[in-house]
Amino acid sequence: MPKMTMRVILKSGVEFAIKCDKFTINRDGFGNVRGYDIGGIVENKPVYLDFEQVAAVVRVFSDEKEVAHDEQGASIL
């Protein structure tokens, strides 16, 4: 399974990308973002992220390529 790339863009204009298997945003009862859960991170693991400073979180689909496997286990792109 290919890793997904999530771009986090801050209100200051700074941005960074996280490569992971799973990205889930947790919300409170009013729909406000209160946290996140990221599984299978391979690049740029955030230690702390203040969602008051986040302008957007974007999933980059162009980084996710379908990979087919043949019977011998070789990857075909």
N, C-alpha and C positions, 0 to 999 in steps of 0.2 A: 504494500500500500504506500503510495507516495505521501510525503509529508506536506502539510498545508503551510502556507506562509501568511501570517497575520501582521499587517502593518498597523502600528499604533502611532497616531498623529496627535501631538500635544498642542494646546492652545498657543504656545510660544512659537510654533512652527517646526519644532524638533520632531523627528520621527525615527522609528526603529522598527525592524522586522523580527518576528519570532517564527521559527520553524518548529512545527509540532505535529502530533497526531490528532489532538483534540483540543478545542478551545471553547469554553463555556463561560458566559457572563451571568453572574448571579444578581438578581434584582430583589428589592424589598417589596412590600405590599403596595406601594405607590408607583412601582415601575422604575424607580431610580436604581442605577447601577451601584451595587455595594461591594462587589468583589468579582473574582474570576477564578476559574479552574483550568489549568493547562496541563495536558498529559503528553508524555513522549517528546519533551523538548530536546532538540538537538542543537539549536543555535539561539543565543541571546535571551537567556532566562532572566526575566525581571525579578529582582529581589523585593522591590516595593514599587507599587504603582498607585498614584493618587488620582482617582477617577474624576476628581474636581478639576484636574488639569488636562484631561483627555478631551480632544475635540472630536476624534473619530477613531474607530477600529475597522479596518478594511481587510477582507480576505482576498488574496491575490490568486485567482484561479489560473492565470497563465503559467504559474510555476508548477502546477500539478499536471503532470503528463501521465496518461494511461500507460501502464507497463503490462505487456502480455508475457506469459511464461509458457514455454513449450514443454513437452514431456520430459526433456532432459534437464530442466531447471535453468536454462539459459534465458536471460532477459532479452526481449525484443522491443525496441523502442519504435 
